[in-house]
Amino acid sequence: MSSSHRPPKVILLPKTFSTPADLDDIANHYKDLRLQGLLSDPNSFSSTFERESQFTLDIWRSRIQNPVAKTLVSVLDGDDKISSKTRGPDTTGSDHSEEKGFQNLPQTEWAGTVTLLGPEIWSRQDCDAISQTWDLFTKAKDVPQLVLKPRNYSGAHVVYLIAGMFVLPHARRKGHGQQLVEAAVGHVRDEAKNIGAWNASIILQASQAATSAQLFYEQVGFEAREESMMDSSPYTAMVRDVDLQMDE
C-alpha cells in the first residue's frame, strides 16, 4: 500500500534524551512547527507569532519537557529518515503504536501537533469559581507550568486540557487532525485507568473566530458547552467525555 493510503503516524515526544543536542533538535523542530502554525492560522491560538518568535531555546526545551504536558506530533512520512537517538519514558502496559515509536522518532516533516495538560481533579463540591470542568484550566494561572504534586486520583473525575492543537494547511484533509485527537484520547484513557480514575473528560477552548476548527472538534466528538471570553476574545468551551469502560 502506498504511503498516501496509510493513516498518519502520531508519535508522543519523549522527555528524556541521550544528549543535550538531541533535545535541542526536537525543541527546534517543535519551535518551527509551532511558529508556522501561528503564522498560517493565528485565530486558532491564544498566543501570537510576534510573542513566541522571541522565545529563547530554553523556553522551547521547557515545553517539550514540561512534566504535566504530553506533546504528540503527526508526521507526513513515518518511514523515512528514521533516527534512534531519542528515548522516552516507560510506557509498560500500553500497546498504542505511537508510544512504541519514540526510539524511532522520525526526523521528517511534522504535519501537526497537540498537547495535553493534566490531569486535574474536578469535584461538584468545588467553589463556584470552578463550577464546570473547563474552569479547572480556564480560570487557573500559568497552567502550562503547573508543578506536579502527589495526588490521589482513585475514584476521581479527572480532566485534561487540549492546547496548541493544529495541522499545517498543506497537510489538512489527510486525517492528521483526527489521528492526533484519537491519540490524545487514547493517552487519556490509558492514564486515567492507570491512576484509578472513575471518569475522564477532555476540554478545550475553541476560538469563535475559527469556525472551521469548532466544526472539526464537533466532528471528532466534542460538544460545545459554554461561550466565554479569554484575553478579550470570544471562545467556546468544548468537552469530550472519555469512556473508561470501553474495551481496548
N, C-alpha and C positions, 0 to 999 in steps of 0.2 A: 504494500500500500504506500502511496506517495505521501510525503510529509504534509502536503496540503490537506490530506484527509485525516490525519491523526489529530486527536484532541490536543489542545495546547498543554504544555507541560508546566506545572506550577511547583516551585521549589521554596521551601522555608529557609530563609537566610540564617546561617549559623551565627553564633555569638562568640565563639572561640576560634582562634586561627593559629596556624603553625608559626607564622611570623607576623610582625607589625606590618610588613609590606603587603601581606595577603589581606589584612584588614583594610589597609588603605585602598587596595584595588577595588574591594567590594564597596567601600564608602564612596569612592569616586564614581563608580558605576551607578550606585543609587542616586547620588547627587545629580548626575547627568540626566537620569530618567525623571527625577522629581522636577528639575528645572525645565525640562522640555514640557512636562505636563502643565506647569504654572504658566508657561508662555502660550501654549496652544489652547488651553481650556481654563482660563482664570476663574470663571464662575463656579467651577467645581471645588474650589478651595477656599478655606477661611484665611489663607495666607496669600502672599504675593511674590512674584518673581523678584521684584526690587528688594524685598526684605531678605529672602532666602539666598539670593545670589551673593549676599555679603557674609554668609555664614562661613566660619572657619572650618577646616577639616576636622578639628576636634568635635565640633557640633555634629557633623555628619557621622563621625565614628560613634558618638554617644547615641544617635538614633538607631544605628544598627545594633548596638549592644545594650540598649535600654532593657532592663530586666523585666519590666511589665509589658513589653511590646513584643509581638510576633510579626515579623515582616515577611510577606510572601511575594514572589515575583513570578510572572508568566513570561516565558521566553519564546522567541519566534521559531527557533530550531533547537531542540534539546539534544540533538545527536551529533552536533558539530563542535569541534574545538573544545573538547571536554577537559577540564582541569581537575586534579585530585588534591589540590593543595589545601583546601579548606575542610574543616571538620566541625560538626555541630554537636549539640547537646544530646545526651542519651535519650532515645525515643523507644526504648524497650517496651514492647507490648502494643505498639501501633503498627498497622500494616498499610498506612497511607503511602503511596509511592512517592509523593513529594517529600515526605520526611526521610525516606531512604536515600534521597538524592543529594544530600549535602556534599558528600565526598566527591561527587561528580558535578559540582556546580558549574553550569555552562558559562563560558566566557564569550557568549554570543550576545546579540542584541536583545535587551529586555523590552517586552512589549507593554507591560503594565505591572502594577503593584497594589497591594492592600496591606494595611497594618491593623492588627487587633490590639486593643488595650484592655487590660483587665486580668483577672476578674474582680469585680466589686460585688458586695452583698447588698441585696435590696430587701427591705422589710416593710410591711404595711404599718409598722409602728414607728417608722422614721418620722422626723418632724415634717411639718407642712412644706418646707422648702424642698424636701426630697420626696415628694408625693408620687412621682412617677419614675419608672425605671431609667428613663433618659436623664433625669435630673441628677443622677449619681455622677454623671460626667459633665453635663452642660452647665451645671451650677458650681462645679469644682474649679479650682485654680491650678494651672500648671499640670494638667492631667498627664501629659506625656512623660513627666519626670517624677511621677509618684514613686515613693520609696516602698519597696516590698517589706511587709511586716507579717509575722506569723498570725494566721487566722484559722478559725475552724469553719470550714465550708460544709461540714456534714449536714445534710438536710436543708441547705440554704437554696435560695433563688439567686443564682449568680448572673451578672450582667457584664457584657463586653461591648466595647465601642469600636466600630469600624471607622478608621481615619485614613486619609490620604489614598482613597481608592480612585484609581484612574487607569485608563488604557490609552496609549498614544493613538492619534487619529488614523494613521495608516494601518493600524493593526485591529481596528474595530470591525465588528460584524464577523469575526472569525472564532468566536467562542472564548476569547481570553477573559472577558469580564465575568461571564457565568462560571468559568472554571475557578477564577480567583475567589468568588463568593462561596462556591461549594467547598473549596479547600478550607476557607476560613470557618465555615460551618462545621466541617469535619474536625478541625482542631478544637473548636469549642465543645463539640460533643464528647470527644475523647478526654479532654482535660476536665470537663465538668463531671464526667463519670469517675475519673480517677481520684478527684478530690472529694467525692461523696455528695455532690450537689443533688438536689431533688428536681430543680427546674433551671433552665438556662435561657437567656434572651440575648440577642444582638441588636444594638441600637446604632443609629447614625443620624446625622443632621444633613438633610439634602437642601441645597440652596434652591429657593423658589425661582431664581433666575435661570437655573439649569433644568428646564422641564424634561429634557430627554433623559437626564440622569435619574430623576424621580420615577419616570416611566420604566426605566431599566430595573430599578430596585423593586418596583411593584411586580415586574415580570419574574424576578428571582425570589419572590416570596416575602418581601417586606410590605408592611401595612403602614399607611400614613396615619399618625395618631394626633399630632398637635402642631399648630403653627406657632412660631416664636421668633424672637429677634436675637441675632448674635452679631456684635460689632456693627449695629445699625443696619444690618441686612436681614431680610426675612428668610427663615429656614423652616423646614417641616421635619419634625421628629418622626422617624420611621423605625419600626420594630419587626424583627423576625424571631419568633419563639422556636427553640430547638428541641425536638423530641428526643429526650434522653432514653426513652424506652425502645427506640427503633433498633431493630436487629441490623448488624453490620453485614 
